[in-house]
Amino acid sequence: MTTKTQRQHAIAKLLEQTEVTSQGQLVELLGGGGIRATQATVSRDLEELGAVKVRVPGGDTVYAIPELPHEQRAPEDHLRRMLSDWVVDVVSSGNLIVLRTPPGSAHVVGSALDRAGLADVIGTVAGDDTLLVVVAEGCSGATVANHLAALAGLTKPPEEKRAVT
């Protein structure tokens, strides 16, 4: 069974590679790739992905997902929503923070953090369900982790892992 995240990823790839003119066509294309979805599900997915209809040469309209320029910063309420929807644990060590997410979700959180433009965050590296956040030198990983945990709505403060000597 395909997860929502996997289905939406497949939709995004299809829209990049194929001129999709209708939701029905998208349902068929997904089915051809082994992904079963209804028109109603595809409609919700397109809305969540921010897909829009654009006119292409020849006059047809096709679905497309506008790219968010790397320089554009995601507003803090978007970051808060992303963290509260996807982050389940926050742990820090020195200038590193590890965020845990459900499987297949770390890249979504990493992208939101990268676009948020937090001054203390240098960048992120996402795996499947784990995200590594690198904090700028001279900044406290624990402080940034506390901020991220608060944005995520996690009640317990993140733990700082210490090496046992």
N, C-alpha and C positions, 0 to 999 in steps of 0.2 A: 504494500500500500504506500502511496506517495504522500509525503507530508505537505502541509500548506506551503512551507518554505521552499521545498523542492519544486512544487508545482509553480509557484510564483517565479522561481529562478528559471524554470523551463519556459514560462511565458515571456519573461524578459529576453531570453535568448532568441525565441521565435520572432519576437517583434524587431529585434536587431537584424535578423537574417532574412525575414520574409515580409512582404507587403501584405499585412492582414487587414482586410476590409470590414470584417464583421466578427461578432462574438461566436456565431455559429461556425465560421471558418476556423477560428481559434480552437474551439472544442474539437473539431475534426483533426486539426494538426496535432493537438495534444494526444488524442486517441491514437494517431498514427505512431506516436512515440511511446505508447504504452501507458499513458496517463489518462485515467478516466475522470471527467469533470462535466458538470452540467453547465448550461448557459448561465444560470443564476450564480453559480460559484465563480465562473470566469468573469462575470460582471463585477462581483465584489473584489476579485483579485485585481482586475484592471484599475478599479477605483483606489485600492490600497497602494498599488504601485505608482499611482499618479499618472497613468496613461491618458493621453489625449489623442483626439483625431486631428491629423494634419493633412493638408492637401499636397499631393505629389504631382510631378509633371504628368500631364494627361488628364488632370482634373479629378482623379479618384481621391478618396480620403482613406487613410490608413491609420492604425493605432501606432503610437510611438510613446516612449517614456523619455521625457526631457531629462537630460543630464544635469546634475547639479554641479556647476563649475567648482573645481577644487578650491578656488580662492573664496568662494561664497561660504559664509559661516552659517551653520545651522543655529537657529535660536535656542536659548536655554530650555524653553518649554518642550521643544522637539527632543533635545537631549534627555530631559527628565522623563519624557514618555518612553523613549527607547530604553533607558536604563531600568525604569520601573516595569516595563513589559518583559525584558529579557534577562536582566542580571539577577542571579540567585545567591551569589556570594562574592565578597570582596576581601582580599587578603593583601597585605603589603610587606615588603622586605627592602629596607634601604630606599633606593629611588625606583624600585619596581613595584608594580601593582598587578595582581592577577585577578581577573574577573571571570567568574564561571557563569555559563549560560546553558540553556537546553541545547541538545545536539543540533548542529547546523545553524546556530544563531550568532556565534561569536563575530563573524564578519559584519553583521548588521550593526552591532554595537560599536565595533572598531571604526567603521565608516562614520557613524554619528559622532564619535569622539574626535576623530581626525578633522571633521568639518566644523566642530564646535569652536576650535581655535582657543582652547584653554591655554593660558600663558605658561602654566607649569608643566604641560604635557608636550613632550617632544614628538611622540608618535606611538603607534600601536602595532602589534603583530597578532593576527588572529589565526587560531586553529579551528577545529570543529566546534568545541564547546568551551574553549578556554581562550582568553584574551590577555596578552601581556601589554601593559601600559608602562612606557618609560617616562619617568618624571625628570625634568631638567635638573642639572647639577645645582646644588645649593638649596633645592626645594625638598621639603619633607614628603616622602612617599606616603607616610601615614596621614599627613594632613590632606593630601589630595585624595587618598583612599576614603577618608572620612567624608569629604565633600561628595565624592561619587556615590558612596553608600547612602548618604542623605538624599541625593537626587533620585536614587533607585528606590527609596522608601524602605530600606532595610533598617530594622529596629536596633540590631546590635552593632556596635562599632566594629570596624574591621580589626582583625588581629595582626600584629606585626610579628612575623616569624623571626626567631633569633636562632643562630647557630648554637648548638650545644658544644661546649668546650670542656 
